[in-house]
Amino acid sequence: MITREQARQRALDAINEIIRKEGGQAKGLMSPRKGKCAWTNLEIKQAIIENRNLLDYDGTEIKGMNPVDDMFRYLQYAEDRKLN
């Protein structure tokens, strides 16, 4: 069974590889919504390191937008379906 800390490390490894290829200022995530709707790879990496949600334009956390949670749910899904 995957742990949340293992998921955080996998997310950090993945974003570091993306930053190496695309750069830190490249847009890493876009989500149409009121407020801030795009985040750079470095913003995503900082959220992973701090284990928090992504920040809105005013610095408040956006509920349900935690990259560690996303990776954890994906890895659980893949493990349950034996996709890895």
PyMOL Python script that loads the backbone (N, CA, C, O; Angstrom):
from pymol import cmd

cmd.read_pdbstr("""\
ATOM      1  N   MET A   1       0.836  -1.182   0.000  1.00  0.00           N
ATOM      2  CA  MET A   1       0.000   0.000   0.000  1.00  0.00           C
ATOM      3  C   MET A   1       0.880   1.245   0.000  1.00  0.00           C
ATOM      4  O   MET A   1       1.837   1.336   0.769  1.00  0.00           O
ATOM      5  N   ILE A   2       0.562   2.176  -0.841  1.00  0.00           N
ATOM      6  CA  ILE A   2       1.317   3.423  -0.964  1.00  0.00           C
ATOM      7  C   ILE A   2       1.000   4.337   0.220  1.00  0.00           C
ATOM      8  O   ILE A   2      -0.143   4.411   0.671  1.00  0.00           O
ATOM      9  N   THR A   3       2.014   5.023   0.710  1.00  0.00           N
ATOM     10  CA  THR A   3       1.792   5.997   1.785  1.00  0.00           C
ATOM     11  C   THR A   3       1.740   7.399   1.179  1.00  0.00           C
ATOM     12  O   THR A   3       2.167   7.622   0.046  1.00  0.00           O
ATOM     13  N   ARG A   4       1.213   8.321   1.952  1.00  0.00           N
ATOM     14  CA  ARG A   4       1.120   9.698   1.471  1.00  0.00           C
ATOM     15  C   ARG A   4       2.522  10.294   1.286  1.00  0.00           C
ATOM     16  O   ARG A   4       2.744  11.073   0.359  1.00  0.00           O
ATOM     17  N   GLU A   5       3.455   9.936   2.150  1.00  0.00           N
ATOM     18  CA  GLU A   5       4.827  10.431   2.027  1.00  0.00           C
ATOM     19  C   GLU A   5       5.483   9.900   0.755  1.00  0.00           C
ATOM     20  O   GLU A   5       6.221  10.631   0.094  1.00  0.00           O
ATOM     21  N   GLN A   6       5.224   8.633   0.400  1.00  0.00           N
ATOM     22  CA  GLN A   6       5.743   8.081  -0.859  1.00  0.00           C
ATOM     23  C   GLN A   6       5.137   8.826  -2.045  1.00  0.00           C
ATOM     24  O   GLN A   6       5.826   9.097  -3.028  1.00  0.00           O
ATOM     25  N   ALA A   7       3.860   9.153  -1.953  1.00  0.00           N
ATOM     26  CA  ALA A   7       3.203   9.906  -3.023  1.00  0.00           C
ATOM     27  C   ALA A   7       3.814  11.303  -3.138  1.00  0.00           C
ATOM     28  O   ALA A   7       4.016  11.802  -4.245  1.00  0.00           O
ATOM     29  N   ARG A   8       4.108  11.935  -1.998  1.00  0.00           N
ATOM     30  CA  ARG A   8       4.736  13.260  -2.026  1.00  0.00           C
ATOM     31  C   ARG A   8       6.099  13.194  -2.699  1.00  0.00           C
ATOM     32  O   ARG A   8       6.448  14.070  -3.491  1.00  0.00           O
ATOM     33  N   GLN A   9       6.870  12.156  -2.386  1.00  0.00           N
ATOM     34  CA  GLN A   9       8.194  12.013  -3.001  1.00  0.00           C
ATOM     35  C   GLN A   9       8.078  11.763  -4.499  1.00  0.00           C
ATOM     36  O   GLN A   9       8.854  12.314  -5.280  1.00  0.00           O
ATOM     37  N   ARG A  10       7.120  10.940  -4.907  1.00  0.00           N
ATOM     38  CA  ARG A  10       6.913  10.686  -6.343  1.00  0.00           C
ATOM     39  C   ARG A  10       6.499  11.964  -7.063  1.00  0.00           C
ATOM     40  O   ARG A  10       6.960  12.226  -8.174  1.00  0.00           O
ATOM     41  N   ALA A  11       5.626  12.765  -6.435  1.00  0.00           N
ATOM     42  CA  ALA A  11       5.203  14.035  -7.033  1.00  0.00           C
ATOM     43  C   ALA A  11       6.391  14.982  -7.150  1.00  0.00           C
ATOM     44  O   ALA A  11       6.537  15.672  -8.159  1.00  0.00           O
ATOM     45  N   LEU A  12       7.232  15.019  -6.136  1.00  0.00           N
ATOM     46  CA  LEU A  12       8.414  15.881  -6.161  1.00  0.00           C
ATOM     47  C   LEU A  12       9.391  15.433  -7.244  1.00  0.00           C
ATOM     48  O   LEU A  12       9.945  16.268  -7.959  1.00  0.00           O
ATOM     49  N   ASP A  13       9.607  14.132  -7.372  1.00  0.00           N
ATOM     50  CA  ASP A  13      10.472  13.613  -8.436  1.00  0.00           C
ATOM     51  C   ASP A  13       9.923  13.981  -9.812  1.00  0.00           C
ATOM     52  O   ASP A  13      10.674  14.368 -10.707  1.00  0.00           O
ATOM     53  N   ALA A  14       8.613  13.857  -9.968  1.00  0.00           N
ATOM     54  CA  ALA A  14       7.985  14.150 -11.262  1.00  0.00           C
ATOM     55  C   ALA A  14       8.111  15.634 -11.615  1.00  0.00           C
ATOM     56  O   ALA A  14       8.448  15.970 -12.750  1.00  0.00           O
ATOM     57  N   ILE A  15       7.843  16.524 -10.654  1.00  0.00           N
ATOM     58  CA  ILE A  15       7.911  17.954 -10.960  1.00  0.00           C
ATOM     59  C   ILE A  15       9.358  18.386 -11.184  1.00  0.00           C
ATOM     60  O   ILE A  15       9.606  19.285 -11.988  1.00  0.00           O
ATOM     61  N   ASN A  16      10.308  17.775 -10.500  1.00  0.00           N
ATOM     62  CA  ASN A  16      11.718  18.105 -10.750  1.00  0.00           C
ATOM     63  C   ASN A  16      12.121  17.723 -12.173  1.00  0.00           C
ATOM     64  O   ASN A  16      12.867  18.457 -12.822  1.00  0.00           O
ATOM     65  N   GLU A  17      11.641  16.595 -12.654  1.00  0.00           N
ATOM     66  CA  GLU A  17      11.929  16.174 -14.035  1.00  0.00           C
ATOM     67  C   GLU A  17      11.291  17.135 -15.037  1.00  0.00           C
ATOM     68  O   GLU A  17      11.901  17.483 -16.048  1.00  0.00           O
ATOM     69  N   ILE A  18      10.064  17.559 -14.751  1.00  0.00           N
ATOM     70  CA  ILE A  18       9.387  18.512 -15.645  1.00  0.00           C
ATOM     71  C   ILE A  18      10.129  19.841 -15.652  1.00  0.00           C
ATOM     72  O   ILE A  18      10.304  20.443 -16.711  1.00  0.00           O
ATOM     73  N   ILE A  19      10.564  20.304 -14.494  1.00  0.00           N
ATOM     74  CA  ILE A  19      11.319  21.565 -14.418  1.00  0.00           C
ATOM     75  C   ILE A  19      12.621  21.439 -15.188  1.00  0.00           C
ATOM     76  O   ILE A  19      13.030  22.380 -15.869  1.00  0.00           O
ATOM     77  N   ARG A  20      13.277  20.292 -15.091  1.00  0.00           N
ATOM     78  CA  ARG A  20      14.520  20.085 -15.836  1.00  0.00           C
ATOM     79  C   ARG A  20      14.284  20.198 -17.340  1.00  0.00           C
ATOM     80  O   ARG A  20      15.110  20.754 -18.063  1.00  0.00           O
ATOM     81  N   LYS A  21      13.155  19.668 -17.806  1.00  0.00           N
ATOM     82  CA  LYS A  21      12.859  19.672 -19.241  1.00  0.00           C
ATOM     83  C   LYS A  21      12.271  20.990 -19.737  1.00  0.00           C
ATOM     84  O   LYS A  21      12.658  21.478 -20.798  1.00  0.00           O
ATOM     85  N   GLU A  22      11.332  21.576 -18.974  1.00  0.00           N
ATOM     86  CA  GLU A  22      10.572  22.730 -19.450  1.00  0.00           C
ATOM     87  C   GLU A  22      10.959  24.048 -18.798  1.00  0.00           C
ATOM     88  O   GLU A  22      10.722  25.118 -19.358  1.00  0.00           O
ATOM     89  N   GLY A  23      11.554  23.969 -17.615  1.00  0.00           N
ATOM     90  CA  GLY A  23      11.887  25.175 -16.869  1.00  0.00           C
ATOM     91  C   GLY A  23      10.863  25.458 -15.785  1.00  0.00           C
ATOM     92  O   GLY A  23       9.724  24.994 -15.850  1.00  0.00           O
ATOM     93  N   GLY A  24      11.276  26.214 -14.804  1.00  0.00           N
ATOM     94  CA  GLY A  24      10.418  26.494 -13.665  1.00  0.00           C
ATOM     95  C   GLY A  24       9.312  27.485 -13.929  1.00  0.00           C
ATOM     96  O   GLY A  24       8.272  27.449 -13.272  1.00  0.00           O
ATOM     97  N   GLN A  25       9.527  28.378 -14.892  1.00  0.00           N
ATOM     98  CA  GLN A  25       8.521  29.405 -15.159  1.00  0.00           C
ATOM     99  C   GLN A  25       7.478  28.979 -16.193  1.00  0.00           C
ATOM    100  O   GLN A  25       6.541  29.725 -16.481  1.00  0.00           O
ATOM    101  N   ALA A  26       7.644  27.779 -16.749  1.00  0.00           N
ATOM    102  CA  ALA A  26       6.645  27.275 -17.701  1.00  0.00           C
ATOM    103  C   ALA A  26       5.352  26.980 -16.945  1.00  0.00           C
ATOM    104  O   ALA A  26       5.374  26.585 -15.780  1.00  0.00           O
ATOM    105  N   LYS A  27       4.239  27.176 -17.622  1.00  0.00           N
ATOM    106  CA  LYS A  27       2.948  26.876 -17.004  1.00  0.00           C
ATOM    107  C   LYS A  27       2.837  25.368 -16.825  1.00  0.00           C
ATOM    108  O   LYS A  27       2.969  24.607 -17.783  1.00  0.00           O
ATOM    109  N   GLY A  28       2.594  24.947 -15.594  1.00  0.00           N
ATOM    110  CA  GLY A  28       2.497  23.532 -15.291  1.00  0.00           C
ATOM    111  C   GLY A  28       1.072  23.051 -15.140  1.00  0.00           C
ATOM    112  O   GLY A  28       0.787  21.866 -15.315  1.00  0.00           O
ATOM    113  N   LEU A  29       0.174  23.969 -14.815  1.00  0.00           N
ATOM    114  CA  LEU A  29      -1.215  23.589 -14.589  1.00  0.00           C
ATOM    115  C   LEU A  29      -2.105  24.772 -14.934  1.00  0.00           C
ATOM    116  O   LEU A  29      -1.833  25.908 -14.546  1.00  0.00           O
ATOM    117  N   MET A  30      -3.160  24.490 -15.662  1.00  0.00           N
ATOM    118  CA  MET A  30      -4.150  25.507 -15.978  1.00  0.00           C
ATOM    119  C   MET A  30      -5.516  24.947 -15.614  1.00  0.00           C
ATOM    120  O   MET A  30      -5.824  23.787 -15.888  1.00  0.00           O
ATOM    121  N   SER A  31      -6.327  25.792 -14.993  1.00  0.00           N
ATOM    122  CA  SER A  31      -7.652  25.383 -14.571  1.00  0.00           C
ATOM    123  C   SER A  31      -8.582  26.585 -14.704  1.00  0.00           C
ATOM    124  O   SER A  31      -8.425  27.571 -13.983  1.00  0.00           O
ATOM    125  N   PRO A  32      -9.553  26.513 -15.623  1.00  0.00           N
ATOM    126  CA  PRO A  32     -10.447  27.674 -15.797  1.00  0.00           C
ATOM    127  C   PRO A  32     -11.301  27.896 -14.552  1.00  0.00           C
ATOM    128  O   PRO A  32     -12.108  27.047 -14.172  1.00  0.00           O
ATOM    129  N   ARG A  33     -11.109  29.040 -13.936  1.00  0.00           N
ATOM    130  CA  ARG A  33     -11.841  29.361 -12.711  1.00  0.00           C
ATOM    131  C   ARG A  33     -11.718  30.849 -12.461  1.00  0.00           C
ATOM    132  O   ARG A  33     -10.863  31.506 -13.054  1.00  0.00           O
ATOM    133  N   LYS A  34     -12.555  31.390 -11.596  1.00  0.00           N
ATOM    134  CA  LYS A  34     -12.400  32.788 -11.190  1.00  0.00           C
ATOM    135  C   LYS A  34     -11.167  32.887 -10.309  1.00  0.00           C
ATOM    136  O   LYS A  34     -10.874  31.985  -9.524  1.00  0.00           O
ATOM    137  N   GLY A  35     -10.462  33.974 -10.445  1.00  0.00           N
ATOM    138  CA  GLY A  35      -9.222  34.135  -9.687  1.00  0.00           C
ATOM    139  C   GLY A  35      -8.049  33.695 -10.539  1.00  0.00           C
ATOM    140  O   GLY A  35      -8.031  33.926 -11.749  1.00  0.00           O
ATOM    141  N   LYS A  36      -7.100  33.083  -9.931  1.00  0.00           N
ATOM    142  CA  LYS A  36      -5.909  32.612 -10.639  1.00  0.00           C
ATOM    143  C   LYS A  36      -6.231  31.316 -11.360  1.00  0.00           C
ATOM    144  O   LYS A  36      -6.834  30.416 -10.775  1.00  0.00           O
ATOM    145  N   CYS A  37      -5.839  31.210 -12.620  1.00  0.00           N
ATOM    146  CA  CYS A  37      -6.199  30.007 -13.376  1.00  0.00           C
ATOM    147  C   CYS A  37      -4.991  29.326 -14.026  1.00  0.00           C
ATOM    148  O   CYS A  37      -5.166  28.446 -14.869  1.00  0.00           O
ATOM    149  N   ALA A  38      -3.764  29.719 -13.648  1.00  0.00           N
ATOM    150  CA  ALA A  38      -2.566  29.042 -14.159  1.00  0.00           C
ATOM    151  C   ALA A  38      -1.469  29.121 -13.101  1.00  0.00           C
ATOM    152  O   ALA A  38      -1.322  30.130 -12.411  1.00  0.00           O
ATOM    153  N   TRP A  39      -0.698  28.031 -12.987  1.00  0.00           N
ATOM    154  CA  TRP A  39       0.394  27.953 -12.022  1.00  0.00           C
ATOM    155  C   TRP A  39       1.646  27.478 -12.730  1.00  0.00           C
ATOM    156  O   TRP A  39       1.583  26.628 -13.619  1.00  0.00           O
ATOM    157  N   THR A  40       2.787  28.029 -12.336  1.00  0.00           N
ATOM    158  CA  THR A  40       4.053  27.611 -12.929  1.00  0.00           C
ATOM    159  C   THR A  40       4.526  26.325 -12.259  1.00  0.00           C
ATOM    160  O   THR A  40       4.025  25.928 -11.207  1.00  0.00           O
ATOM    161  N   ASN A  41       5.492  25.696 -12.889  1.00  0.00           N
ATOM    162  CA  ASN A  41       6.070  24.481 -12.326  1.00  0.00           C
ATOM    163  C   ASN A  41       6.683  24.741 -10.949  1.00  0.00           C
ATOM    164  O   ASN A  41       6.607  23.889 -10.063  1.00  0.00           O
ATOM    165  N   LEU A  42       7.286  25.908 -10.771  1.00  0.00           N
ATOM    166  CA  LEU A  42       7.877  26.229  -9.465  1.00  0.00           C
ATOM    167  C   LEU A  42       6.811  26.407  -8.378  1.00  0.00           C
ATOM    168  O   LEU A  42       7.036  26.039  -7.225  1.00  0.00           O
ATOM    169  N   GLU A  43       5.658  26.967  -8.739  1.00  0.00           N
ATOM    170  CA  GLU A  43       4.568  27.097  -7.765  1.00  0.00           C
ATOM    171  C   GLU A  43       4.041  25.725  -7.360  1.00  0.00           C
ATOM    172  O   GLU A  43       3.715  25.498  -6.195  1.00  0.00           O
ATOM    173  N   ILE A  44       3.959  24.829  -8.309  1.00  0.00           N
ATOM    174  CA  ILE A  44       3.516  23.468  -8.017  1.00  0.00           C
ATOM    175  C   ILE A  44       4.535  22.774  -7.116  1.00  0.00           C
ATOM    176  O   ILE A  44       4.166  22.103  -6.152  1.00  0.00           O
ATOM    177  N   LYS A  45       5.818  22.940  -7.436  1.00  0.00           N
ATOM    178  CA  LYS A  45       6.871  22.320  -6.621  1.00  0.00           C
ATOM    179  C   LYS A  45       6.810  22.839  -5.189  1.00  0.00           C
ATOM    180  O   LYS A  45       6.945  22.056  -4.249  1.00  0.00           O
ATOM    181  N   GLN A  46       6.611  24.139  -5.005  1.00  0.00           N
ATOM    182  CA  GLN A  46       6.540  24.703  -3.661  1.00  0.00           C
ATOM    183  C   GLN A  46       5.354  24.136  -2.889  1.00  0.00           C
ATOM    184  O   GLN A  46       5.465  23.877  -1.691  1.00  0.00           O
ATOM    185  N   ALA A  47       4.228  23.942  -3.557  1.00  0.00           N
ATOM    186  CA  ALA A  47       3.055  23.345  -2.901  1.00  0.00           C
ATOM    187  C   ALA A  47       3.346  21.905  -2.476  1.00  0.00           C
ATOM    188  O   ALA A  47       2.907  21.466  -1.413  1.00  0.00           O
ATOM    189  N   ILE A  48       4.086  21.176  -3.308  1.00  0.00           N
ATOM    190  CA  ILE A  48       4.444  19.788  -2.967  1.00  0.00           C
ATOM    191  C   ILE A  48       5.382  19.773  -1.760  1.00  0.00           C
ATOM    192  O   ILE A  48       5.182  18.994  -0.828  1.00  0.00           O
ATOM    193  N   ILE A  49       6.391  20.619  -1.775  1.00  0.00           N
ATOM    194  CA  ILE A  49       7.353  20.675  -0.668  1.00  0.00           C
ATOM    195  C   ILE A  49       6.645  21.014   0.638  1.00  0.00           C
ATOM    196  O   ILE A  49       6.918  20.403   1.671  1.00  0.00           O
ATOM    197  N   GLU A  50       5.738  21.986   0.596  1.00  0.00           N
ATOM    198  CA  GLU A  50       5.026  22.422   1.797  1.00  0.00           C
ATOM    199  C   GLU A  50       3.794  21.572   2.086  1.00  0.00           C
ATOM    200  O   GLU A  50       3.130  21.767   3.104  1.00  0.00           O
ATOM    201  N   ASN A  51       3.484  20.623   1.191  1.00  0.00           N
ATOM    202  CA  ASN A  51       2.337  19.736   1.342  1.00  0.00           C
ATOM    203  C   ASN A  51       1.052  20.532   1.598  1.00  0.00           C
ATOM    204  O   ASN A  51       0.352  20.322   2.589  1.00  0.00           O
ATOM    205  N   ARG A  52       0.771  21.439   0.682  1.00  0.00           N
ATOM    206  CA  ARG A  52      -0.399  22.304   0.815  1.00  0.00           C
ATOM    207  C   ARG A  52      -1.091  22.443  -0.543  1.00  0.00           C
ATOM    208  O   ARG A  52      -0.595  21.976  -1.568  1.00  0.00           O
ATOM    209  N   ASN A  53      -2.248  23.099  -0.516  1.00  0.00           N
ATOM    210  CA  ASN A  53      -2.968  23.382  -1.753  1.00  0.00           C
ATOM    211  C   ASN A  53      -2.251  24.475  -2.538  1.00  0.00           C
ATOM    212  O   ASN A  53      -1.441  25.222  -1.989  1.00  0.00           O
ATOM    213  N   LEU A  54      -2.559  24.556  -3.818  1.00  0.00           N
ATOM    214  CA  LEU A  54      -2.051  25.656  -4.630  1.00  0.00           C
ATOM    215  C   LEU A  54      -2.672  26.954  -4.138  1.00  0.00           C
ATOM    216  O   LEU A  54      -3.757  26.952  -3.556  1.00  0.00           O
ATOM    217  N   LEU A  55      -1.982  28.058  -4.373  1.00  0.00           N
ATOM    218  CA  LEU A  55      -2.440  29.350  -3.884  1.00  0.00           C
ATOM    219  C   LEU A  55      -3.181  30.121  -4.962  1.00  0.00           C
ATOM    220  O   LEU A  55      -2.846  30.043  -6.144  1.00  0.00           O
ATOM    221  N   ASP A  56      -4.198  30.872  -4.536  1.00  0.00           N
ATOM    222  CA  ASP A  56      -4.944  31.749  -5.423  1.00  0.00           C
ATOM    223  C   ASP A  56      -4.158  33.049  -5.604  1.00  0.00           C
ATOM    224  O   ASP A  56      -3.078  33.205  -5.033  1.00  0.00           O
ATOM    225  N   TYR A  57      -4.683  33.965  -6.383  1.00  0.00           N
ATOM    226  CA  TYR A  57      -3.993  35.222  -6.666  1.00  0.00           C
ATOM    227  C   TYR A  57      -3.709  36.026  -5.398  1.00  0.00           C
ATOM    228  O   TYR A  57      -2.749  36.795  -5.367  1.00  0.00           O
ATOM    229  N   ASP A  58      -4.523  35.866  -4.355  1.00  0.00           N
ATOM    230  CA  ASP A  58      -4.342  36.636  -3.126  1.00  0.00           C
ATOM    231  C   ASP A  58      -3.573  35.874  -2.039  1.00  0.00           C
ATOM    232  O   ASP A  58      -3.449  36.357  -0.914  1.00  0.00           O
ATOM    233  N   GLY A  59      -3.064  34.700  -2.368  1.00  0.00           N
ATOM    234  CA  GLY A  59      -2.261  33.933  -1.426  1.00  0.00           C
ATOM    235  C   GLY A  59      -3.037  32.950  -0.576  1.00  0.00           C
ATOM    236  O   GLY A  59      -2.447  32.256   0.251  1.00  0.00           O
ATOM    237  N   THR A  60      -4.345  32.872  -0.759  1.00  0.00           N
ATOM    238  CA  THR A  60      -5.122  31.896  -0.008  1.00  0.00           C
ATOM    239  C   THR A  60      -5.075  30.551  -0.719  1.00  0.00           C
ATOM    240  O   THR A  60      -4.971  30.483  -1.944  1.00  0.00           O
ATOM    241  N   GLU A  61      -5.155  29.473   0.076  1.00  0.00           N
ATOM    242  CA  GLU A  61      -5.125  28.141  -0.509  1.00  0.00           C
ATOM    243  C   GLU A  61      -6.460  27.830  -1.180  1.00  0.00           C
ATOM    244  O   GLU A  61      -7.525  28.217  -0.699  1.00  0.00           O
ATOM    245  N   ILE A  62      -6.372  27.122  -2.301  1.00  0.00           N
ATOM    246  CA  ILE A  62      -7.568  26.737  -3.048  1.00  0.00           C
ATOM    247  C   ILE A  62      -7.930  25.314  -2.647  1.00  0.00           C
ATOM    248  O   ILE A  62      -7.179  24.374  -2.906  1.00  0.00           O
ATOM    249  N   LYS A  63      -9.069  25.170  -2.021  1.00  0.00           N
ATOM    250  CA  LYS A  63      -9.512  23.870  -1.520  1.00  0.00           C
ATOM    251  C   LYS A  63      -9.566  22.848  -2.654  1.00  0.00           C
ATOM    252  O   LYS A  63     -10.100  23.124  -3.729  1.00  0.00           O
ATOM    253  N   GLY A  64      -9.007  21.665  -2.399  1.00  0.00           N
ATOM    254  CA  GLY A  64      -9.072  20.574  -3.365  1.00  0.00           C
ATOM    255  C   GLY A  64      -8.006  20.612  -4.451  1.00  0.00           C
ATOM    256  O   GLY A  64      -8.071  19.830  -5.400  1.00  0.00           O
ATOM    257  N   MET A  65      -7.024  21.507  -4.334  1.00  0.00           N
ATOM    258  CA  MET A  65      -5.979  21.592  -5.362  1.00  0.00           C
ATOM    259  C   MET A  65      -4.607  21.329  -4.750  1.00  0.00           C
ATOM    260  O   MET A  65      -3.698  22.153  -4.848  1.00  0.00           O
ATOM    261  N   ASN A  66      -4.475  20.159  -4.114  1.00  0.00           N
ATOM    262  CA  ASN A  66      -3.212  19.754  -3.511  1.00  0.00           C
ATOM    263  C   ASN A  66      -2.555  18.715  -4.419  1.00  0.00           C
ATOM    264  O   ASN A  66      -3.098  17.624  -4.594  1.00  0.00           O
ATOM    265  N   PRO A  67      -1.393  19.035  -5.003  1.00  0.00           N
ATOM    266  CA  PRO A  67      -0.744  18.094  -5.911  1.00  0.00           C
ATOM    267  C   PRO A  67      -0.353  16.770  -5.254  1.00  0.00           C
ATOM    268  O   PRO A  67      -0.312  15.739  -5.925  1.00  0.00           O
ATOM    269  N   VAL A  68      -0.066  16.786  -3.953  1.00  0.00           N
ATOM    270  CA  VAL A  68       0.277  15.543  -3.249  1.00  0.00           C
ATOM    271  C   VAL A  68      -0.962  14.641  -3.178  1.00  0.00           C
ATOM    272  O   VAL A  68      -0.873  13.436  -3.410  1.00  0.00           O
ATOM    273  N   ASP A  69      -2.106  15.229  -2.858  1.00  0.00           N
ATOM    274  CA  ASP A  69      -3.349  14.453  -2.823  1.00  0.00           C
ATOM    275  C   ASP A  69      -3.661  13.858  -4.193  1.00  0.00           C
ATOM    276  O   ASP A  69      -4.089  12.709  -4.296  1.00  0.00           O
ATOM    277  N   ASP A  70      -3.445  14.645  -5.240  1.00  0.00           N
ATOM    278  CA  ASP A  70      -3.698  14.153  -6.604  1.00  0.00           C
ATOM    279  C   ASP A  70      -2.817  12.947  -6.918  1.00  0.00           C
ATOM    280  O   ASP A  70      -3.300  11.948  -7.452  1.00  0.00           O
ATOM    281  N   MET A  71      -1.532  13.033  -6.590  1.00  0.00           N
ATOM    282  CA  MET A  71      -0.614  11.929  -6.849  1.00  0.00           C
ATOM    283  C   MET A  71      -0.988  10.718  -5.992  1.00  0.00           C
ATOM    284  O   MET A  71      -0.953   9.584  -6.472  1.00  0.00           O
ATOM    285  N   PHE A  72      -1.341  10.949  -4.747  1.00  0.00           N
ATOM    286  CA  PHE A  72      -1.733   9.859  -3.840  1.00  0.00           C
ATOM    287  C   PHE A  72      -2.953   9.116  -4.391  1.00  0.00           C
ATOM    288  O   PHE A  72      -2.969   7.886  -4.434  1.00  0.00           O
ATOM    289  N   ARG A  73      -3.972   9.870  -4.812  1.00  0.00           N
ATOM    290  CA  ARG A  73      -5.173   9.232  -5.373  1.00  0.00           C
ATOM    291  C   ARG A  73      -4.844   8.466  -6.645  1.00  0.00           C
ATOM    292  O   ARG A  73      -5.356   7.367  -6.856  1.00  0.00           O
ATOM    293  N   TYR A  74      -3.989   9.037  -7.501  1.00  0.00           N
ATOM    294  CA  TYR A  74      -3.600   8.343  -8.730  1.00  0.00           C
ATOM    295  C   TYR A  74      -2.864   7.042  -8.422  1.00  0.00           C
ATOM    296  O   TYR A  74      -3.172   6.004  -9.008  1.00  0.00           O
ATOM    297  N   LEU A  75      -1.898   7.088  -7.511  1.00  0.00           N
ATOM    298  CA  LEU A  75      -1.124   5.892  -7.183  1.00  0.00           C
ATOM    299  C   LEU A  75      -1.992   4.814  -6.534  1.00  0.00           C
ATOM    300  O   LEU A  75      -1.789   3.624  -6.776  1.00  0.00           O
ATOM    301  N   GLN A  76      -2.956   5.226  -5.712  1.00  0.00           N
ATOM    302  CA  GLN A  76      -3.890   4.254  -5.131  1.00  0.00           C
ATOM    303  C   GLN A  76      -4.735   3.614  -6.237  1.00  0.00           C
ATOM    304  O   GLN A  76      -4.938   2.400  -6.252  1.00  0.00           O
ATOM    305  N   TYR A  77      -5.218   4.434  -7.149  1.00  0.00           N
ATOM    306  CA  TYR A  77      -6.015   3.950  -8.282  1.00  0.00           C
ATOM    307  C   TYR A  77      -5.210   2.944  -9.100  1.00  0.00           C
ATOM    308  O   TYR A  77      -5.698   1.860  -9.422  1.00  0.00           O
ATOM    309  N   ALA A  78      -3.970   3.314  -9.435  1.00  0.00           N
ATOM    310  CA  ALA A  78      -3.114   2.448 -10.241  1.00  0.00           C
ATOM    311  C   ALA A  78      -2.792   1.150  -9.502  1.00  0.00           C
ATOM    312  O   ALA A  78      -2.750   0.082 -10.113  1.00  0.00           O
ATOM    313  N   GLU A  79      -2.569   1.237  -8.203  1.00  0.00           N
ATOM    314  CA  GLU A  79      -2.267   0.050  -7.404  1.00  0.00           C
ATOM    315  C   GLU A  79      -3.485  -0.880  -7.332  1.00  0.00           C
ATOM    316  O   GLU A  79      -3.359  -2.096  -7.481  1.00  0.00           O
ATOM    317  N   ASP A  80      -4.655  -0.294  -7.102  1.00  0.00           N
ATOM    318  CA  ASP A  80      -5.886  -1.098  -7.001  1.00  0.00           C
ATOM    319  C   ASP A  80      -6.184  -1.844  -8.294  1.00  0.00           C
ATOM    320  O   ASP A  80      -6.732  -2.946  -8.266  1.00  0.00           O
ATOM    321  N   ARG A  81      -5.826  -1.248  -9.426  1.00  0.00           N
ATOM    322  CA  ARG A  81      -6.112  -1.846 -10.722  1.00  0.00           C
ATOM    323  C   ARG A  81      -4.898  -2.537 -11.346  1.00  0.00           C
ATOM    324  O   ARG A  81      -4.922  -2.969 -12.498  1.00  0.00           O
ATOM    325  N   LYS A  82      -3.826  -2.627 -10.530  1.00  0.00           N
ATOM    326  CA  LYS A  82      -2.585  -3.284 -10.957  1.00  0.00           C
ATOM    327  C   LYS A  82      -2.062  -2.716 -12.280  1.00  0.00           C
ATOM    328  O   LYS A  82      -1.710  -3.461 -13.195  1.00  0.00           O
ATOM    329  N   LEU A  83      -2.019  -1.382 -12.361  1.00  0.00           N
ATOM    330  CA  LEU A  83      -1.553  -0.707 -13.565  1.00  0.00           C
ATOM    331  C   LEU A  83      -0.050  -0.455 -13.548  1.00  0.00           C
ATOM    332  O   LEU A  83       0.536  -0.151 -14.586  1.00  0.00           O
ATOM    333  N   ASN A  84       0.575  -0.576 -12.391  1.00  0.00           N
ATOM    334  CA  ASN A  84       2.024  -0.332 -12.296  1.00  0.00           C
ATOM    335  C   ASN A  84       2.781  -1.623 -12.411  1.00  0.00           C
ATOM    336  O   ASN A  84       4.011  -1.625 -12.354  1.00  0.00           O
TER     337      ASN A  84
END
""", "prot")
cmd.dss("prot")
cmd.show_as("cartoon", "prot")
cmd.util.cbc("prot")
cmd.orient("prot")
